[in-house]
Amino acid sequence: MAAKKMAAGLIAVLTAVCMMWEPAFVQAASSKADLNKPYIALGADLSDSERAEVLRLLDVTEEELKDYTVATVSNEMEHEYLDSFLSAELIGSRALSSVKVVGKGKGNGIKVTTKNISYCTTGMYQNALATAGVENVDVTVAGPTSISGTAALVGTMEAYENMTGDAIEADNVEAATNELVVTSELGETIGDQKKAEELVGAVKDIVVGEEIKDPQEIEEKVTETANQLEISLSEEDKQQIVDLMEKISHLDLDVSALKQQVQELYDRLSGLDIDISEADMDSFFAGIGSWASDLWNSIKGFFGGLFS
């Protein structure tokens, strides 16, 4: 624990040093023009009145739609993505989830707002979209009435592909969809959606940061992290998380990018009593710059000699 507190203190000191360089970076990032056209994906089965309500919630008029790229998401598409992870009853027979996606400059991260969404939290969407490889977007998810919102992920990923021209890898799409469902179901089971977000996010951070692929080692990390967060997992819940993390472990993800896109969650995790892995800290300082990485390596060497 003392070593952990010392590491946390070092991060605080070095972060303060980094702040001296931050204004120039932020200014450069914010001056970058956004060349992407905003995008709206509407549920294909919305009635006229439901469409009007969804557009109101998305803060877009019919007249303003001409400034957007507009597409529809069908119930068939929802089943194509979700059938492997959800019951047909929960997916439903009508496509109602609708999303507005606006591209933003570097440093924005993934920001999500939900309206009339009962099953998925903003953090769950953020985590899943980061796994998919989505970056720097503002997303608004809306339903005409209270709906689960799981199918909205389909429209968001389609929007991102169309906006950027970059196809999301099929394995990332599957893992992201799986993650949204697993986290949502875990939140229902343990009765705490925030805790579910934190557990899945923390384990993903460890698995990606330490490049863990062995199922047994992943299971150990799931158990350790759940204990640290004081979450009691059933064997079924634990196995679902392990299976998800096995998929994620084979994706080309970078832990620094995950933190940048879902900063709110990882800021929250940094304030909890969760062990900070050396690989995680290496990645953190490498993301700042080579000078920070060199400084961190020097500090590690010094304290390593002190405690050896």
N, C-alpha and C positions, 0 to 999 in steps of 0.2 A: 504493500500500500504506500509506503514511503517513497519507493521508486516511482510509483505511478504519480503521486502528487508532485514529485520533482519534475517528472516529464511534463505534467500539465503546466507547471510553472514556467518551464523552458519554452513551451509553446506560447504562453502568454507574452513572455518577454520578446521572443522572436517575431510574434505577430505584431507587437507594437512597433518593432523596428521596420517591419514590412509596410506598416501604414504610411511611412514617410514616402514610399514610392507609389502608393495606391492612387492618389489623386490624378496623376498623369495617366495612369492606366485606365481609370474610370472615364476620364474625359475623352480619351481616344476611342474607347469602346462606344460611348454614347453618341459620338459624332458620326459613327458609321451609319449610313443611310439604310433603311429597311426597304429592300427591293421586292419583297414577297407580297403578293396580293392576299388580303385576308380571305379566309375560307370558312364556309358554313356547310355542314353536313346535316341534312334534315332527315328524320325518320320517314320512310316511304309511306307509312300507313297513317300519318297524321290527317285528321279531318280538317276542314277549313278553319273551324273555330280553334282546334288544337294547334294548328300551324300559327294562327294569329297570336295565341297565348305564348307559344315557344319563342316567336320572334320578339314579343314584348319582353320576355325574360332575358333574351340575348341582347336586348337594347338595340335592335335593328328594325327599321321599317321596310315595307315592301319596296319602297322607292330606293332605299339605300342598298338593297340587295344587288343592284346593278354594279356596285363597286366591289362585290365579293365574287369569288368563285363558288358556285353553289352545286352541291351534289346530293344525292339521296342514298341512304343506307337501307337496304331491304332486310326483311326478316330472314331470308335465305342466307344472306351474308352473315347475319348475327349467329345463326346456327352453325355455319361453316367454321367460324372462329371459336364458338363457345361450347359446342356439343360435347367435346371431350372433357369439359370441366364442370358443366352445370347441367341440371335436369332441364328437360324441355319445358316443364311447367314454369320454372323460374325465368327462362329466356322469353317465354311467351310466344304468341302467334302474330303479334303486331310490332312493327318497328316504330318506336316512339322517341327514343333517345336522340337528342340533337346536340350538336356542338358548334361553337365558334372558335376558330383557331387563328391567332394573329402572331406572325413572326416578329421576333424582337432581336435586338443587338446582343452581341457577346456580353456575358456577365449577368443577363437577366435571369437565366435559369428557367425552370418550368414553374409557372404560376397557374393555379387551377381555382376556379370558382364554381360551385354547384348550386343549382336551384331546382327544387322538387326532386332531389335524389336522396333515396332513403337507405340504400345498401352500401354504397361506396363513399368513402370520405375523400376530401381533396388530397390528403397525404397518400392514400392508396393509389389514386390516379397518378400522382407525381412519381411515386416509386416505380410503378409499372411502365410509365412512359420513358423514364430514364433507362430502364432495362431494355426497352425497345430501341433505344438510341436516339430518342427525340431530344432536341436541345433548344433552349431559348425561345419559348413560346408562351403566350398567355392563352389559356383555354377556359372557356365557359361551357359547362355541361348543363342542359336543361331538359325537363320533361313537362308535358302539358298539365299533368297531375303528379302526385307522388309515385315514382317508379324506382326500380332497383338501380338502374344506371349502368349495369355491367356492359351492356352493348355499346355504350358511348365510346368505349375504348376503340372499337372498330372504326368509327367515324373519325376519331382523332388521329389514328395512325394513317388512315387513308388521306386525310387532309395534309398531314405532314409530308407524305410522299409526293403529293401533287404540288405542294408549295415549294419544296426544295428540289424536286426532280431526282431525289435519291431514294431508291427502293430500300425498305426495311427488310433485313434478312428474315427468312421464314422462321429460323430457330429463335430469333429475337422476338418475333411476333408471338410465337407459341409460349415462350417463357414469360413474356409480359402479360399475356392473357391469363396464364396459369397463376402468376403472382397476384394479379388483381383478385382472382377468385379465392385463392388460398388465404390471402390477408383478410378479405371480407368475411369469409367463413370463420376464420380464427377470431376475428373481432366479435362475431355473434356468439361463438362458443365460450370465450373467456369473459364476455360481457364488457369489454373495454377496447374500443377501436384504436385509441391512441397507443395502447400497449402492443396491440397487434402490429401496427405500423412500425413501432420501435424495434420489436423483436425481429421481424422480417428484414428491416433495413439494417440492423446491426449485424445479423448473421451474413447478409449479403456483402456487407462491407468487409467482414473477416474473410469470407470465402474468396472474394475477388482480390482483395489486397494481399492475401497470403497464397493465392493460387492453389487453393485446396481442391482436389478432385476426388479423393478417396472417400467413399460413402460413410465408412466408419468414423473417419476423422470429422467429416461434416456433422454427423450425428452428435459427436462429442461437443462440437462448438454450439450446436443448437441447444443441447442440454445445459451447458455452462452459461450461455447467454440468457436462457429462460430463467435459470436460477438467480442470476444477477439482477434480472428485472422482476423477480418474485412472481413469475408466471408459472402456473401449474399446467402442464401439457398432458393430454391423453396420448397413448401410443399412436393412435390414428393421426392426431394433429402433428405430432413430432415427425411421423413418417412422411406426411404431406410436405412439410417444410424441407425435409431432407431430399425428397424427390425433386422438389422445385430447385433447390440449391445445386443439385447435380446438373440440372439443365443449365443453370446460370453459370456454373463453373466452366462450361465449355464455350461460352460466348466470349467475344473479343471486347471485354469491358475494361474500363480503366477506373480505379477507385477515386482518383481525383476528379474525373468528369462526373461521376455519380454525385459526389459531394457538392460540386458546383451547381448541378442542376436541381438538387433537392436540398438546398442549404439549410432550410428551416428544420428539417428532420435531423440532420447530422449535427446542427447546433444544439438541438434538444438532447441528442445522445451524448454529446460531449460533456453535458452537465450531469449525467447520470454516472453511477458507480459501475462502469463497464471497462474492462481491461482494454488498454490501447496497445495494439500489436505494433511491433517494431516495423513490420512491412507497411502498415498503415501510416506511421509517422514518416517513414522514408518517402512514401508516395506524396504525403502532404507537402514536405519541404521541397521535393523535386518539382512539384507543381508551381512553386513560387519562383524558382530559378536555380541555376547551377550554383550561384554564390550561396544561397540558403542551404542547398543540399550539402555543399562542402562544409559549411559551418556546422550543420547538424551532425555530419559524420565525425567532425573533430570533437564535438561535445560528447557523442557516443563513445568515442575512443577514450576520452578523458575519464568519464564516469565508469566506463567498463574497467579501466585499470584501477579505479578507486575502489570498486566493489569486488574485484576478482581476488 
